[in-house]
Amino acid sequence: MTKTRKIIYWIATIWLSLGMLSTGIVQVLRVKTEADFISHLGYPAYFMTILGIWKILGVIAVLIPKFPILKEWAYIGFFFAMSGALFSHIASGSPVKDMFPSLWLLILTVVSWYFRPADRKINLVTQ
């Protein structure tokens, strides 16, 4: 892995982790502004707790060494959560400024996944 790829990976992964962790904590704590946001999108309040817990667990999975299959699941979960959030904003008529965080975390998810080091990937080649 080149130095540039490693730098891109860690910058994207750190920003992704900070974004997912902070939103996960806000959702688990059911902060009022977040509850209003979720309600505007048409989801019940308990959905915040589910999303928040999964985001926090996903950050742990992405950051800990080893466990490449678990990391793949975390990236898939992040991708589905953020693409779902983006489409929920579009469907509910949210302003573009409200869509940006979901879009940004979606982009960071793809960049982090794409540039991850070999020891964080599933080796599908059998020997």
N, C-alpha and C positions, 0 to 999 in steps of 0.2 A: 504494500500500500504506500503510495507516494505521500509525501508530507502535506501537499495541498489537499489531497482527498481526506486525510486524517483531520486536518484543520476544519474543512467544510463539514465533515461528519460531526465533530465535537461542538462546533458552533450551533449547527442545526439541532443537535440532540439536547444541548443545554437549554436553548431557547424553547424547544418543544417540551422538555421536562418541566421547566419553570411555568410555562403556560398551562400545561395539563395539571400540574400540582396545585397551582393557585386557583384555577377554576374548580378543580375537584374539592379543595378545602371549602371554598365559598359555597359549593353545592351541598356538601355534607352538613355544613353549618346552617344551611337554609337562610342565607342572607336575603333580606327583603327585596333588594333590587334584583337579585338573581331569580327569586321566586316570581316577581312580577314579569321578568323576561320570559321565563319558562311558561308562565300562564298565558302571556301574549302569543306564544308559539302554539298554544293549544294542548300542552301536556299537563298532566296532573302533578301536584307538588312532590309526591313520592318519587317521581322519575328523577328528580335532582339527586336524591340520596343514592339511587342505583348508579347513575352516571358518575357521581363524585367518587364513590368507592372504587368503581372500575378504573377511573382515571388515575387515582392514587396507586392502585395495584399495578396498572400499566406502566407508570413511571418507574416503579421499583423494578419491574421485569426488564425494561429497556436498559436501565443503568447497571444492574448487577452483572458481573462476569458470568460467562457460560450460559447454559439453558437456551440455545438458539431457537428451539421450537416455541418455548414460552415467549421469546421476543417477537417471533413472527405473529403469534396470536395478539400480542399487545399492539403491534403496528396495525394489524388488521382492525382491531377494536378502535384504535385512534382514527383510522381512515373512515370507518363506518360512522363513528360518532360525529366527526367533523364534517363529513359530506352530508350526513343527515341533518346536522345543525344548519349547514348552509342552505340546503333545499327547504328546510322548515322556515328559514327567514324569507326566502324567495316566495314560498307559498302563502305566508302570512302577510306579505306586503311590507316587510321591514325596510327601513331606509338602508342604503348601502353602507353607511357608517356602522350599523349594527351587524352587518354581514362580515366585515373585515376581520375580526378576531377568529371566526370560524375558518375563513379562507386562509388566513395566515397560518393557523395551526395545521390545516390540511396540507399546505405547501411544505411546512417544516416536517411533517410526518413522512411525506414522500422523499424529501431530500435526505433526511436522517436514514431512512430505510435503504435508499439507493446507495449511499456512501458508507454504509456500515462495514467494518473490517471483516475479513474472512472468518475470524474466530467467532463472529457473532451471526454467521449465516449457517443455514442448514446445508450439510454436505449430502447431496442426493446421489453422488457417485458411489457405487458399491465397489468394494475391492475384493 
